[in-house]
Amino acid sequence: MSAPDVPPPAPESAVPEFGPYAPGPEHSGFPVEQIDTSRPHPARMYDYYLGGWDNYEVDRVAAERVIEVHPQVRLSARANRAFLHRAVRELARGGVRQILDIGTGIPTSPNTHEVAREIAPDTRVVYVDNDPIVATHAGARLTNTADTGFVLGDVRDPKAILHHPTVRELIDFDRPVAVLLVAVLHFVRDDEDPAALVAALAEELPAGSHLVLSHATGEPYEAYEGGRTDEVARAGVEDVYKSATATLNLRSRAGIEPLFGPFALLDPGVVRVPLWRPDGPVPGPEELNNTIFYAGVGRKD
């Protein structure tokens, strides 16, 4: 599957500063003691999967360990990013003009506000992430245009996000809001109750608001006869994230659907990311089996 709206990874020759002993990207203007480079961070690993440059050696080593046991992870990351773009375009066409992008990760153009404003230039977007490095990049790449903001916050504290001054300044909670939780909730443990976190977000959103959600899974694609559960690969991937700043909690579709809570699922429901309203050829079962994300969009009535 190709994802034309996501750039391919940069060739080795284009990123010589990322050699084995390179120090990683500079982040001037942010207190270095607040940036944990001793452990891999999921946002920076995801940036590496997407071919980005904003990661450290510890992130690249961990990401390569994941690629070793699951070589298709880069394909999955790009398919997930392409889903985000399609969902944002759909909502913009449907009249949504406010977006709260929680767990946005390292900015990878085109970003949410860029995609939405292709259709609706007046869209307001607030980005949220818990990684100070993301905050640094957001200041340089996301918030230098009107009607965009960034909040350093954690999905595990939804009230703090919703009542942050930047959010309250840019988002009118009397009008529909789209909340994006793209590749986020699989970093929330069961005992942290991800469904309750979504419910807390939904509680303060008006009717007509939407939830855009994608989530990693370890189960095989059900329509693929050659599918394999591959417990060894799953365990290997989860093991890598045990040393990261957030653990990976893979869930089945049956475990992901309830996360939508009060948001009624739009067609086609919760499906593998390439199958959510594709704008190109639909990939075959083997490729779907190697795509580790489910996704869906729900609406609060």
N, C-alpha and C positions, 0 to 999 in steps of 0.2 A: 504494500500500500504506500502511496506517496502522499505527503501532506504539503501541498504547494505553498501554504501560507506559513510554514515553519522552515527557517533556513536550515540547510544541512550542516553537520558538524564542520568546524574549520579544519582544513588539512593540517597535518603535523607541521609542515613548513611554515604555516601562517601563525603558529603559536610557539615560537622557540623559547619564550620565557617560561613555559610550563615543562621544562626538563625535570629530571628526577630530583635535582637539588635546588630548583628555583624557589624563591621565597613566596610566590603567589602574588595576587593583586594588591595594589596599594589602596588604602582607604583613609586618605588624609581627611582631617576635620572631625574624626570620631575617636573617642578615647579608646586606645588600643586594648586597655585592660578589660574592656567590656566585650571584646570579641574573642570567643573561645575557638582557638585554632588547634587545641589539643585533641579534640574529638571531631569526627565527621559530622556535618550538619545536613539534614535531609534537603534543605533548600539549595545548598551549594552542590550536593550530589546530583540533584535534579538538573541544575544548571549544566553540570558536566554531561549528563545524558543528552541534553539538548544541543551539545556542542558549544556551550558557553565558555567564557574565559574567567568568570568571576568565582573562582574556587581555589582552595588551598591543596597542598600536597596530600594532607590527611584525607580530604574529600575525594581526591582522585584515586588514591589507593583503595579506599572503601568502595567507590563506584566501580572500579575495575574488578574487584572481588565479586560484586553483584553480576557484572557482565560475564564473568567467567562461568558462573553457575546458571545464569539466565541471559544468554546472548541477545535476546530480543527486547531487553529492557529499553534500549534506545528507541526502537520502533514503537514500543508502548508509550514512552514519554511524548513522542511527537504526535502519536494518534490522540493522546489525551489533550495535548495543546490545541490540536486542530478541532477537537470537540468543544473546547472552551470558546474558540473563535466562532464556530457555528452557532452555539447556544446564545452568545452575546448578540450576534447578528439577528437571530430569530426574535429575541426579546426587544431589540431596538426597533425592528420592523413592527412589533406588536405594540409599541408606544411606551415602553419602559425608558425612563430618562434619568434614573438614579441607580447606581450600582455600588454595593459594598463588597469588595473583593478581599475575603479573609484568607490568609495564608497565601498571599500572592507570590511569594518566592522572589528570587533574583529576576529583575526585569528582563524580559526577552521580547524584543519587538517583532511583530506588532503587539503592543500591550492592550489591556482591556479598554482603556479610554480611546486608544487609536482605532480599534475595531468598531466600537460603538459609534464613534463620531464620523466614521465613513458614511453612516446612515443618518445619525441624529447628532449634529454638531453641538447641540446644547446639553448633551449628557453630562451628568456630574458623577464623578467616581472617587471613592475613598478606598485606598489600599491599606491592608492591615497585615502585619507579619510580626513574629516574635524574635526575629534574628536582627541584631544591630547592623550586620553587614547589609542586609536588605534595606534597612532604613537609610544607610549611607547612599546606596545606589538609587533608592527612590528619590532622594533629594536631588540627585543629579539628572535623573531620567524621567521621573513620573510626575513630579510636582512643580515643574517649571512651566506649566501651562495653566491657564485659568480653569477653575472649577474641578481641580484635582487635589487630593490631599493624601497624606500618609499618616498612619497611626501605628506606633509600636505597641502591639497588643497580642493577646493569646486567645485562641478560640475557646479555651477552657474557662475564660472569664468573659462571657458574652455581654453581661451588663456593663462592664467597664468599657467595652468596645462601643456599645450602643450609646453610652452617655459621655463619650469622650468629646471635648469641645470641638475638635476638628470635624468629627462626624456630625455633630449637631449643627455646626455652621453650614455644612455643605448638603446634608441630607434632610429633606422635609418628610417627616414620618406621618404626615397626613396624606401623602401621595405614595403610590406603589414603589417598592424598592426591590431590586434583584440582589439577593445575597449569593455570592459565589463561594462554595466550599469545594474547590477543585483539587483533588489529591491531597486532602487535609485530614479527614477524619480517620484514615487508617493510621495516623500517628496519635490517636486518642485511644487509651486502653478501655476495656470493658468496664472496669471499676470506676472510670472517670465519666461513664454514662454519656456517650456521644449523642444518643437520642434526646436526652434531657437538654443538652447544650443547644441542639437545633430548636427544640421547643421553646427555650428561653429567648432565642433570637426571633422566632415566629411571633411570640407573644406581643411584641411591640411593633410588629409590622402591620400595615393596613391591608384590607382585602385588595386583591389584584397584585400583591407582591409575589415574587418567584424565588425559588431555590434552585440553583444549579450545582449539582453534586457529582463528583466522580470519586471512585474508591478502588483501591487495589484488591485483587482477589488471588487466591491460590487454587481455585477450583478450575478444572478443565472446561473448555467450551463444550456445552452439552450436545451440540449437533455434530461434533467431530468424532467419527468412529475411531480414529487413531489417537484420540486424546488420552493423555495420561495425567494422573494426579501429580506424579513426580514429587513425592514427599521429600526426596533428597534435595532437589533444587529449591523447593519452598523453604525447607529448614536452613539451607545455606544462605538464602537471601535474608531471612529473618535474623539469622545469627550475625550477619554484618551489621544490621541496624541496632543490635543490642549494645554495640559500642558507640553508637551515635548519640546525639543529644535528644533524640526521640526514638522510641522503639516502633517497629512496624507491626501492625495488627491486621493481618489479612482476614477478610470476611467473605462469605459466600453471598450470592445474590439474595438468598432468603434472609441473610443477616443485614444486608444493605438496604433493602426496600423499607423496613420499618424506620430507618433514620429520617425519612422524609416527613414523618409525623403528620402535622396538619396540612402539609402541602400535597394536593391531589396531583398524582403523576399525569403528565401530558404524554400523548402518544410519541414514541412507541414503548413507553415505560422504562424500566431499568434494563439496559442492554449493554453489550460490549461497545466501547466508545466509537468504533468505526460505524456501528449500526444506528447511532442516534442521528436521524435525519441527514444521511450522507449527501454530499453535493458532488459526488463522483462515483466511480465504480465501487460496488460493494466487495470487500475482500472475501476470499474463500474461507472455508472452515479451518484449514490449517493455520492460516494467518490469524484468524480470530482466536484460535486456541493459544497462540503465542502473544496475544494482547492481554495484559494483566489487569486492565481497568474496566469496571462497570461504570455506567453513567446514566443520569436521568435529569429531568427538569420537572419541578412541581410548581403548582400555583395555589396560593391561599385564597379561598373563596370567602 
